[in-house]
Amino acid sequence: MPESAQTEIVANGPYCSSDPLSKRALNDCPPGNYTTPIGQVFSTSFGNAGCRKDLSYSDFDVTQQANMSDCMDYCSSSQKEVAYGIAFQFFDNPGVCYCKTSNVTNTEAIDNSYVHSALAVNVNASPNDSCPYANTSIQNAADGSPYRILCDQDMILVSDMCPLTSPTHSTATSGLCPTHANSLQGCMTQCSAAHPLCKAVVYAPDMDKGYGNCYFKNEVDQSSIQTWNNPGDIKHMAILQQSALNANTSCTNGTTYTSSNGAGFAISCNQNQPPNDLVQFHMQNMSACADACATYTNSSGLKCTGVVFDSSMEDGYENCYLKSSVGTSFPINDRHWLQKTKAANGGTTNSSEGDAAGANATSPAPIPPQSSSSSKAWIAGPVVGGFAGIVAIAGLLYWLRRRWHPTQSAAYNRAPIPPMYPGNASQGWPIDQNTYKYGLNHQYMAQSGIAQPVVQQQQYVAEADGERAVQELGGTAVHAEMPESNDGGSK
């Protein structure tokens, strides 16, 4: 390393980055506590650890990492053993990461200008590994989902799953991404919240294979379940009960549902929506899912515009998805879309509420009011006859007025033309009305209360300055939806 670079590293102190915008530079030393994605906490101010301090030896794994934070994340997710500390050498690029065994707590720190170290502060070195429930009993997770407990047992022939909702899904190695739980019930609760569906968990209280000690299973094979109670390597299982998976699958397309507080929903069966979820939880039937949406508002003030109910629960035990906006529906079996068409009594709606299923979903036919048509049939004759008489009188008066007052020039009957953008079409948005050849001054029209004509945008996308055009229309440019060129290339 050049001498000037070495001098700069030493001079920059604990934060070590000459660029204030670079929060995760190679030689950064996070001050105080740092929490990894699976919840393990490391500290650079605990015990003998610290910035520019090396905790030598006691390594169980060595790898290259981009920075100290990535080093702590890596060691925390190790499937070899629990990391009780780390050391990160940043002389090289990338740096070198050392995962430490429990012996590191007895290691003396050595000053080193190119090494930072941290110790784990929330690892229980002597956990209670006894089974917390009676064997084969039924126990509930925190959300009420029922599990059958199997003490001192494992299902080793069934591969672990890595849920999409796992905090380490994107960095999983060999398809494994166990999370951490402090109890068997905590592990069960994480299983219930996993997507896709988690059917069982194996809990390792001794953390013999790492801080990640809660393993998810998406299948259950009774023949592969076996006793597992090796000292220091205890396993307990919990299997989600089939009774929890028997959701009501009935759905009648094109009907409507009204909740007890007056909110209305249009039903589109076997239709899903984009993942713009406000919240997810478990419901046994479609109407209960809609009821949850009827008055829901999150902490940011967003209201629920509809729900997707997954009667199959293939995507997870939490099968009721409250949506923040209405997107483009797409067909998929056993997912049912209920769009809110009417707010609850006394409630208000988002701007996207109030339209029936709309163009973005299968359009259901509203149920007509249940009233007798015969009670109002007598109104039709008088109303139609009276209306025809009024039309005839109005036509006669108009004819007489035309005779008494000569017709003015057509130019006087037009709405006033707002000021144009001067120059050429590049300074405005071209439209297909000849009258407004060079584009309209939309700001003037808005201020004057003049209705703006519909702009024919599609045929000009490749010719106009898209950024300028969208801004003048009062919108926000969405570059991903505009072609980068008009030669048929990819978007």
N, C-alpha and C positions, 0 to 999 in steps of 0.2 A: 504494500500500500504506500503511495507517495507520502513523504513526510508532512507536506502541507495538509493532506487529508487527515492524517493522524492527529495533527495539532488541532484541527477544527473539531474533531470528535471529542477530544478531551475538553476543549474550551467551552463547548456548548452545555456542559453540565448534565443533570439528570434527564432533561427533556431532549437533549441531544440532536434535535433537528433544526438546521439553519433555516428551513422553510416553515413559517408559522402555520401554513395551510395544510401541511402534511402531518396528520395526527398519528399516522402509523408508520413513520419512517423506520428504516432498518434498525437504527440504534435508539429508538424511543424506549423509555423506561416508564411504564404506567405507574403513576404515584398511588400509594395506598392500595385499596382492594380492587381486584379485577374478577368479574364473574364470567365463567365460560357459558356457552350455549346450553349445556345440560346442568348448570347450576353449581358447579364446583367453584369455590372462591379461593383465589391466590392473593397473597399480599407481599408487596416489596418492603413493607415496614414491620414485618412480624419476625420474631426470633433473630437469627443471624443473617437473614436475607436482606437484599437491598440493591440499589443501583450501583453498578461498578463494584459489585462484590460477587465472588465466585464461591459456590459450594461444591467443592471437588468430590469426586468419586460417588459411590452409591447410585450409579446409573443403571437403569434397566432397558433403556431405549435411547437411540441417538438418530437424529434425522435432520435434514435441512429444512428451514422454515424462513419465511420472508421477514418476520419481525417477532418480537417477544410475545405479543398477544396471540399470534398464530401458534406459537410454541406452547403456550398454556392451553389453548383449545385442543391441540393435538394430543398432549399428554393426558388431558382430562378424559378424552374419548378413547384412550388406549384400551385394547382388549387383552393386554398382557397382565397388568396388575394396576393397583391404585397408585397414582402419582401423588406423592407427599410434597413434592417440590419440583422446581425446574431451574435450569441455568441456561442462559442464552448468550452465545458468543457471537458478536456482530462485527468482528474484524473481517471475516469473509462475507461475500455477497453471492448467494443468500447466506444467511447466518446458520449457525449450528445449534440445534435444540437438544438438550439433555433432560430426559425424564428421570426423576429421582425416586428411589424406594423410601420406605419409612426410616431407614438409617440416616437419611439426610438431616433429620431433626437434631442429631447429635454432632453434626459436622461444623467445624469452625470456618467462619468466612475468611476469604483471602481477598485482599484488595486487588482489583484487576480492571484496567481502563477499558477493556473490551468485552466485559461480561456483566450481565445483569442476572439477578436471581430472585426467586419468589418461593414462598412456602404456602401449602394448602392450610386453610384455617377452619374448614368445616367438614373434616373427615373424622368419623367416629372410629377410632382404632380398635375398639372392643364392642362391636354391636351385639345386640341381643338377637341371636339367630333362631330362637325357638319359634314354633308355629303359633301365631296369635289367635287362632280359632280351632275349634274342634274339627277333626278330620271328616271330610265328606259333608260338612254342614253348608248351608246356603247363607251367604253373607252379601250385603249390599255395598257397592262402591259409594262414594260421596254423592253421586247423582241419582242413587236409588237403583241402579242396574244390578241384577242378581247374579252372583257367581257361586259355583260349587268349589269348595276348598279341598285341595289335595296336599296334605302336609308331607314334607320330606320326599317329594316326587318331582320328576322332570319328564319332559317329552322330547328326548334328544334327537329322535329320527325325523321330527318335523322342523323344517328350516324356520329360522327367525324371519320376520318381515320387517321392513323398514318403512314405516308410515310416511306419507307425504307431509304429515303434520309434525314429524320429528324435527327438532331444532338442528339436527346434524344430518338431515336427509341429503343435502347437496354435497356433503363432504364424507359420506359413508364409505367405508372400505369393505370390500367383499360382500356388499349388500347388508352389512350389519350396522345398526345405529341405535343401540340400547340407550335408554334414558336413565335418569337416577330417580329413585323413590326412597323415602325414609321409612316406608312401611309397605306391607302387602296390600293394604287398602289403597294406599297412594298409587301403587302400581296398577291396581284394578281400575282406578279412576282415570288414569292416563290411557288405558286400553279403551275405555268407553268413549273417550274423546278423540281417538285415532281415526284417520281416514287413509285408505279404505278400511272396511270393517275388521276389527281385531276381535278374535273369538276366544283367546286365552292368553294368559301371561305366565311367565316363570320369573320368580323373584329370588334374587340371590343376596340375602342380608349381609353375608360376609364380604361381599365385593371382591371375591377371589380373582375375578377376571377384569377388574377395573371399576372406576367410579360409576360407570353405566351399569346398573344392576337390575334393570327392569326390561325383560325381553318379550316382545310381542309375537303372537302366533296368529296366522290367518286361517289355519286349519286345525282340526282336532282329530287325532288318531289314537283311539283308546288302546290299541294293541302296542303302541310304542311307549306308553306311560310306564315308568319304572321307578323303583325306590332310589332316592339319591340323598344320602345323609352322611357324607364323608365329613369328618371333623375339619372345620375351616372352609368347607365347600358345601354348604347346605342350600337346598333349593326347595321352594314351596310353589305350588301351582294354583291357579284360579281359572275356571272355565265359565265363560258367559253362558247362561242358561237359555235353552231354545225358546222358552216361554217369553223371553224378552224380545225375541226376533219375530214374533207373530203379529205384525202390524196389519191393520185393515187395508186390504188392497183394492176395495171397490172404488170406482170412479166412473161418472157419467159425463161424457164430453158434451160441451155446449150448454150445460146447466149453470145455475148460479147458486151461491151460498150466502146467507145473511147471518152474521154472528149475533149473539144475544144483545150486544150493545148497538146494533144497527149498521155495522160495517158490511158493505157488499163486496162479493168476490165473483169474478167470472172464471169458470173452470175449463182448463184445457188439459185433457188427459194425455199421458205419454209425451209430454213436452218439458224440456229442461230450459234453464236460463243460465247466462254467464255467471261466474263466481263472484258477483258483487254482493257478498253476504254482510249483513249487519251482525248477525249472531246465529249460532247453530245449537240446537238441543234436540232431545228425543221426544217424539210424540207417537202415540199408538194409532192415531187416525188423522185424516185430512182436515176434518173440521176443527179439531183441537189445535192443529198447526195454524190454521187461518185465524182462530180466536186469539192466538198469541200475537199475531201480526196486527190485529184490529186497532190497538191503541199504543203500539210500541214506538218509542222515540229514544234514540241513543243519546249519549252525553253531548254529542255535537249538534243535536237538534234534528238529525235525519230521521224521517219517519219510514215505517215499513210500507213499501209499495206493493208487496205481494210475497208469496211463499212458494217454494218448491218442496213438495213432500215426496220422499223416497220410500215407497212402500216396501221395496225389496231390502233396504238397508245394506245393500252391497257397498255403498260408499261410506258407511259408518253407522254406528249405533245412534249417533246424533243425526237424525234423518229429517229434521225440519229446518229449512234454511230460509231465514228472513232476508229479503232483498231490499237494497237501498234505492234501486232504480230499475227501470224496465229495459231489458236488452232484447236482442233477437233470439227468439225461441228456436230450439232445434230438437228433433224427435229422438226420444230414447225411452225404452220400455220402463214402466213402473215408476217413472218420475212424473209428477203431476204439478202443473203450474196453475196457481190461483192468483189472479191479478186483482188488486183492490180497485173497485170501481166506485165506491162510495165510502166516505169517511164515517167513523163511528159517530153516534149521536153527540152533537156538540163539539166534534173534532174538526180539524183542518187537514188538508192534504198537501203532499208535495206537489210540485208543478207537474210531475209525470203521472200523478194519480188522476182519477176521475174519467179517463178514457176507458172504454170497455176493453176487451182483450186487445184491440187495436191491430195495426198492420204487423206488429212484431210478434204476434202470437196467433194461435188458432182462434178465430173469432167465434165465441159462443153466442147463441141466440138468447137474449134476455127473456126472462119469464114475464109474460104480461100480467098486469094487475088482475087479481081474482075478483071481478065485479060483473054484475049482470048487464049484458048489452041491451036488453029489452027496456030497461028503465030509462035509457037515454035515446032511444030510436026516434022519438017524436021530435027531437031537436033538429034532425037533419033537414027535413023539408023546409021549415021556415028559414033556417039559416041560409041554405042554398038560394032560395027564392029571393030573400032580402038582399043578399050579396049581389045577385044578378041585376036587381033594380038599381042599386047604387052604382054599379059599373056603367049601366046605360046612361044614367044622368050625368056622370062624370065625363063620358065620351061626348055627349051633346054640348056641355059647357066648354070643353076643349075645342070643339069645332067652331063654336061661335067666337071664342077668343081669337082663333087663328084668322077668322074673317075680319074682325074689328082691328087687330094689331098685326101689321106685316111682320113676317119672320125676320129676325135679326140675323146677321152674318154668323155662320157656324163658329167662327173664331171666338165670338163673345160668350158662347155657351160652354167652352172648354174650361176645365180647371186650370188655374194659373200655372204656367210652366216655371219650376224653380230655377234658380241660377245654375248654369252649367259650369263644370270645370273647364277653364280655358285651355287652349292649345289643342291637344290631340287625345286620342282614346287611351293612351298609356297613362294619362293622369286620372282616369276614372275607370269604372267597370263597364265594359261594353254590354249593351243589351240589345234585344232584337226589335225594339220599337224604333222606327225611323225618327219619330219626334224627339227622342232622347238619344241622339246619335252618339254623343261623346260621354255619356254617363251622367248620373244624377248626383247632386250635392245632398247626400243622405242626411248630413247633420242639419242642414237648413230645413229639409222636409220634416225631420223629426221635431225640430223646434217650432215649426209652423203648423204642426198637426196635419200635414198632408199625407195621405196614404201613399205608400211606396209600391210601385209595380213589382210583380214577380220577376225575378232575374233568372234568365236562362243561362245557368252557370256552366253546365257540362261541356258545351261545345267550345268554351273558351279556356278550359283548364290548362291546355298545353300552350296557349298563346299569351295568356295574361300573367302578370306578376302575381303569383298566388299569395305571397305574404301580404303585399299591398292590398290586393283585392279583398282578402278575408278581413283585414283590419278595417277597411272602409265599410264593410258590411256589419261591423260591430261584433265580430266573432273572434275566435281564436284559431290560429292555423293548426291543422292536424296533418303534419308532414307525412305520417305513415299512410294516410289515406289518399294522397296525391301521387301520381306517377312522377318519378324522377326525370323521365324523358318521355317523348312521344313516339319513340321508335319501337315500342312493344317490349321494352325491357322490364325487369322485375321491379315490383314496387318496394 
